[in-house]
Structure formats: C-alpha cells, structure tokens
C-alpha cells in the first residue's frame, strides 16, 4: 500500500523527549535568580516550543531588555544541570529506528538552539536517524512556517507528503501556516483541549499511540 507521507517532522521537547517539567522548572528557577515573579506552571508550559528568547519574553514581559541575556544564561544553567537525566518517552527510540529503516525521511523542527539540539541528539543516540533539522536560532520561531518551508525544500518533498508531529499549539499552527498536515501528541506541554481546537489529523493521549497511529496511517 502506498504511503500517505514521505517526510515525518518531529518536534523534540514534549514530543520525543519527556522534558516539559524540566523546562518549566528551569524557567521558574531563572526568574527566581533574577528576582522576577515566576510564572505559573500553565503559563510556563505554554511557551515551550518557542525560541528561547521569545519564550522568556512571554514569561517575564516586564524584565528590561538588557537583562534578557542574563535570563537566558540562568535558564540554560538550570536546564543543562539536569538534561542528561531526561529520557525519551517510552517506545520513541525504537519507533524512530524502525521508521528510519522503513525508508521514511525524518526531520526535527524545534525551539531549541542548534547547540542544544546537537547535544540532545547525542545524548539520546538518535542523531543518525534524522535526515535534516531546523532550530529556533537559525529560523523564525514557531509558529512561523520557515522551519518547515526549509525542510521541504532541502529534502525535495511536496507539502502534501509531509506530516508535522508536535505537542504544542505552536507546532500545529506552524504546520497550518506551511500548508502541511499535523498530528498532535497530548502527553507533552499543551493540553488536549488546546490541541484539538486546531483540528490535527488526530490527537494522541499516550506515547504508545504514536507508533500505532503512524504505522496505520502514515
């Protein structure tokens, strides 16, 4: 049977890596370090997936512009202190390997920096399976479509043959802006209600459902 999709583009944090709680904790700790009121968990989770500078501007809008580099430094300090302990969601490592061996083109579109993604790919052992990637420090932040536009061009894939997979409304809105189909995973940063409102092909509630859905529908 012919496949519907040639290219599968994955978000990283909250989609493949169980990191949302660690990101929220690092955001709140960075705010505390700078004497800024820490955002509620829900507000901190909402900015996951954005580029780091954009995310921190949302959670600390009253911080003077000249102090944002300090905020970024403190966030990275707290996140990097624990990121080596973070784990892929159950079944993700096996799924990515199987999709790669089955001939799918695989890519990552992430709010991480290039340095951060390369570190994550190295720690996870998944780097060899991905054919291309785009990061927030080399493209416009989500939900701008630039990341997907560039991946489609680099890999010579038509829009209707690509699928964006993510755990935030930023991922789904980026897909809509790029004219690409999207699949939501509701076990990461944003709630199922928020994701469902953007009408993805499906909204998966547990990590195990991702493998089942892709093999049946991709």
N, C-alpha and C positions, 0 to 999 in steps of 0.2 A: 504494500500500500504506500502511495506517495506521501511524503511528509508535508505537513502544512507549513512548517517553519524550517528555515535553513540556519538561521542565526538566533541563538539564545543569549540575551544580555542580562546579566545578573547585577543587581545592587550587591554591596558587600555587607555592611553592618546591619544586623537585624534580619537579613535575608539568608545569608550563608553563615555568618558568624554571630554567635549569641553574645552580643556586645552592647545592647541598648542600655542595660542597667549600669554598665561601667562608664558609658559615655555620659549618662545623666549624673552619676556620682562625680565625674571629673569636671563637668560644667559647674556643678554646685560648689565643689571644692575651690575651683578657680575664682568664683565670685567671692567666696569667703576670704580667700587670700588677699583680694583687692579691696575688701571692705564694702562689697556691693551686695545688696539683698539677693540671696539665692532664689532662683525661680522655683516654682512648684514643679513637682515631677512631671506633670502633664505638659507644662509649657516647655520644659527641657526636652522631653521626648518629641515634641512637635518639630523641633529644629534639626533632629537627626536626619542626615541625608543631604542637608545643605552644606555648601562650602563652609569651612571653619569660621572664617571672618564674618560671613553673613549670619551664621548661626549665633555667634556670640553677640553680634549687634542686636539680634532679636531678644536675647535673654537679658542683656544689660544695655538697654537703649539709652540710659542716662549717663553712661560712662563716657568721659571725654575721649575724643578720637585719638589723641596722642597716647592714651593708656591701653588701647586695644592690643598692641604688640605684647604688653605685659600679660594681658588676659590670655592671649594665645599661648604664650610661654608657660603660664601656670596650668592651663588646660593640658597641654602636651606633657608636662611633668607628671601630672596625676594619672593621665591615661596610660602613658608608657610605663609607669610603675607597675601596672597590672596586666597589660595587654598580652604578655607572654603566657598568662594563665587562662586566657579566654579560649573557648572551644567552639568548633564548628557545631552547628545543630546536628542532631543525630541523623545519620544517613547521608549527609551532604558530601563528605569526601568520596564515598562510594558512588553516589549519583554523578558527580562531576566527572569522575574517571570513566564511568560507563557511557555517559553522553559523548565524551571525547572519543572513546573507542568506536562508538556507533557512527561517527562521522559528522556530528553537529559542529558548526562553528560556535565557539563560546567566547564571550567577552564580559568585561566588567565595566560598569559606569557607576562611579562612586563619589561621594562628597569628601573622601579622603584626599590628602595630598599625594603626589607621586611617590614621595619618600615613604609615606605611611602605607600606601598600598603595596609597594615592593616589600616592605617589612612584613605585612600581613600575608602576602603570598608565600614568602619564605618560611614564616613560622607555621603556616598551615600545610605546606607541602603541595599546594595546588597550582603553583605558578606555571608548570609545564603544560597544563591542560588548556590554558586560555590563549586565544589567537590574537587578542588585542584588548586594550583597556583605555579608559579616559578618566581623568581625575579633576577635582574642582580647582586645582591651582594651574591648570592648563586649558580650561574651558570656562564658559559661563556656568555659574552654579545652576543646579536644578531649580525650577522646572524648565529652564531654557532648553531647547532641543539640540544645542550644539554637540553635546556628547554623542547622542545617537546619530545625528547627521554625519559626524566624522567617522564613526564606526561603520556605518553603512557604506560610506564612500571607500574607506580603507579596505574593507572586506568584499566590496563589489556585490552587495546584497540589496535586492529591491525591498522597499518598505513593507510590502505585504508579506514578505518572507521572514520578517524579524519579529521577535517577541521580547518585550521588556518585563522582567520579573523583579518585584520590589515590595518592601514592607511599609512604604510611606506614600502619602498623597503626592509628595514631590516627585517620586518615581513615576506614578501613574499620570500625573499632569505632564511631565516631560514626554512620556510616550504619546499622549494625545497631541501635544504640540508638534511632535515629529511625524505624526501620522502612522504610528506603529502600534500594534496590538499590545495589550498589557495583561499581566497576571499578578494578582495581589496575594501576598502571604500575610496573614493577620496574626502571626505569632511574634512579630517584631516590635517596632516602635509605635505605630499608629493603630488605632482601634479598627475592628472590623466594620463598624458603622461608618467611620470616615472613609475607609477604602471602598466599601460597597457603593457609596454615593457617587463614585467616579466610574462606575459600571465597567469594571475589568471583566475579562472573559470568565474568570472565576475568582473566588476569594477563599483561600485555603486556611484552615484553622490550626493545623498541626504540621510540623515538618515532614512527617511521613507522607502526607498527602501530596507534597510537591513531586516526589518521584512518581507516584501513581498517576497524577494528572499529566505530567509531561509524557510518559510512555504511552498513555492512552490518547492524548490529544495533539501532541506536538509533531 
